[in-house]
Amino acid sequence: EARNRNIETARGFLSQAAKLSPEDPKVVDALFEDAIRREDKAEMARLATLAESKNIDKVGGQFYRGRLQYVEEKFAEAAQSLRNVVERDKLNASAWRL
C-alpha cells in the first residue's frame, strides 16, 4: 500500500517535470523507465521518437530505440541499435550494460 502510494506520488512529480521540461534528458529517461515498468510500448515509442528528433541521448535516439526494440523482443535490431550507440559514444556505460 505505502509502496504504491510512493510510486503514484513519484509519477505525479514526474508528470509535473515533464510539463516544465518535456525535452530534458533526465525527464525523458525517467519517463522511459516508467513506461518500461508499466509495459507501455506506445509511450516508449513516443519517447524514442522524441529522442531521435531532438538527439536527447546524443546518439540520435538510438539508445532509446534499442531499448524499445529489446522490449519488443526484436533482439537483432536492438543489438544493432546498441552497437551503433557504442560506436558513436564509446564511453556510454548504459549501452555497454545492455
N, C-alpha and C positions, 0 to 999 in steps of 0.2 A: 504493500500500500504506500508506504513512505517513498520507496524507490520510484514507483510510478508517478507519484506527485513531484518528485525531484526531476524526473525526465520531462514531465509536462512543463514545469517551471523553466527548465533549460530551453525547451523548444520555444517557449514564449520569448525568452531573451534573444534566442537565435532569430526568431521572426522579426523582432524589433531591429536587430543588427542588419538583417537583410533589407529592411526598408530604408535604413540610413545609408548603407554602403553595399548595394547589391553586387558590385563587382570586386569587392575587396577579396583578395586571395584567401585570407583566413576564414572569412564568412562563407565563401563558395566551398572551401574544403569542409567546413563544419556541416554545411547543408548537404553536401555529397555524402559524408559519413552517416548523417541522419537518414538520408534516403536509402542507403545500403541497409541500415538497421531495420527500416520499415519495409524493405524489399519493394521500393517504389521505383521501378525501372523507368517510368516516364519522367520522373523528376531527375533521375540520374542522367538520362539522355538530354534533358533540357540544360542541365548544368554542364555536361560535356560539350554541348554546342556553344554555350556561353564561353566556356574556357577556350574553345577553338577560336571563336570570333574575336575575343579580347586578349588572347595569349596570356591568360591568367596564370598558367603554370610555367610560363616562359619556355615552353617546348611545343607551342602550337596546339595545346589542348590534348596532346597525345597521352599524357598521364591519365587524365580523366577518361578519355576514350578507351584506353587499355583496361582500366578498372571496370568500366561498364561492360566491355566485351567479355571480361572474365566472369562477371556476374551472369551474363547471358550465356555462359558456357561456350563461347566462341574462343576456345583456348589458343588456336593457332593465330588468329587475328590479334588477340590480347598479347601474346608473346611478341609478335612483330611490333605492335604499338609501343610496348615497353622497351623493346630493343632500340627503337627509334629514340625514345626518351634518353636512354643511357648513351647512345651515340651522340646526341646533341648536348647532353649535360652529364658528363661522366661522374660528377660529384653529387648527383641526385640520389641520396641514400634511400629515399622512399621507393624509387623504381627498382633499385637493387634488391630490396627486401621482397618485392613482389616476384 
